[in-house]
Amino acid sequence: MPTAFTLVRTTAPATSYTDTTDPQTIRLHIAAENALLSALQLLRSADCDASKVQAATGRAIRAATALKRLCVAQSEGGAA
């Protein structure tokens, strides 16, 4: 019988964000969302070829960079 994995957390993460209204934090959040959305749109297209996969990879990397900067900005309590 296969092993089942629990995918639901039993407790909430113990993080608190200081300022979610900081313009730089909002800008980084939007940049990460937009990059992920455009990567998914490329991957979901009917004519997804190697060049679109490469472009989607680049956009996903940009999203990861924006997420890293967002994490730093939130842990420092302001813009990165």
C-alpha positions as CSV (number, residue, x, y, z in Angstrom):
1,M,0.0,0.0,0.0
2,P,1.4,3.4,-0.9
3,T,2.4,5.8,1.8
4,A,0.1,8.9,2.2
5,F,1.6,12.3,2.8
6,T,-0.1,15.0,4.7
7,L,-0.1,18.2,2.7
8,V,-1.9,20.5,5.2
9,R,0.0,22.3,7.9
10,T,-1.3,21.8,11.4
11,T,0.0,25.2,12.6
12,A,0.4,28.6,11.0
13,P,4.0,29.8,10.3
14,A,5.4,32.0,13.1
15,T,6.3,35.0,10.9
16,S,5.0,38.5,11.2
17,Y,5.4,41.1,8.5
18,T,6.1,44.6,9.8
19,D,4.9,46.9,7.0
20,T,2.9,45.5,4.0
21,T,2.1,49.0,2.8
22,D,5.7,50.0,2.0
23,P,5.7,51.0,-1.7
24,Q,8.9,49.0,-2.4
25,T,7.4,45.8,-0.8
26,I,4.2,46.2,-2.9
27,R,6.3,46.8,-6.1
28,L,8.3,43.6,-5.5
29,H,5.2,41.6,-4.8
30,I,3.6,42.8,-8.0
31,A,6.8,42.1,-10.0
32,A,7.0,38.5,-8.6
33,E,3.3,37.9,-9.4
34,N,3.6,39.3,-12.9
35,A,6.7,37.3,-13.7
36,L,5.1,34.1,-12.5
37,L,1.9,34.8,-14.4
38,S,3.7,35.4,-17.7
39,A,5.8,32.3,-17.2
40,L,2.7,30.2,-16.7
41,Q,1.0,31.8,-19.8
42,L,4.0,30.8,-21.9
43,L,3.9,27.2,-20.6
44,R,0.2,26.9,-21.0
45,S,0.1,28.1,-24.6
46,A,-0.9,25.6,-27.3
47,D,2.2,26.2,-29.3
48,C,4.7,25.8,-26.4
49,D,8.1,25.1,-28.0
50,A,11.7,25.2,-26.8
51,S,12.0,29.0,-27.1
52,K,8.9,29.6,-25.0
53,V,10.1,27.2,-22.4
54,Q,13.4,29.1,-22.3
55,A,11.5,32.4,-22.0
56,A,9.3,31.0,-19.2
57,T,12.4,29.8,-17.4
58,G,13.8,33.3,-17.5
59,R,10.6,34.8,-16.2
60,A,10.5,32.3,-13.4
61,I,14.0,33.2,-12.4
62,R,13.1,36.9,-12.4
63,A,10.1,36.0,-10.1
64,A,12.4,34.1,-7.8
65,T,14.7,37.1,-7.6
66,A,11.8,39.4,-6.8
67,L,10.7,37.0,-4.1
68,K,14.1,36.9,-2.5
69,R,14.2,40.7,-2.5
70,L,10.7,40.8,-1.0
71,C,11.8,38.4,1.8
72,V,14.8,40.6,2.6
73,A,12.6,43.8,2.5
74,Q,10.1,42.2,4.9
75,S,12.6,40.8,7.3
76,E,14.4,44.2,7.4
77,G,11.1,46.0,7.8
78,G,11.4,48.1,4.7
79,A,12.7,48.3,1.2
80,A,15.6,46.1,0.0
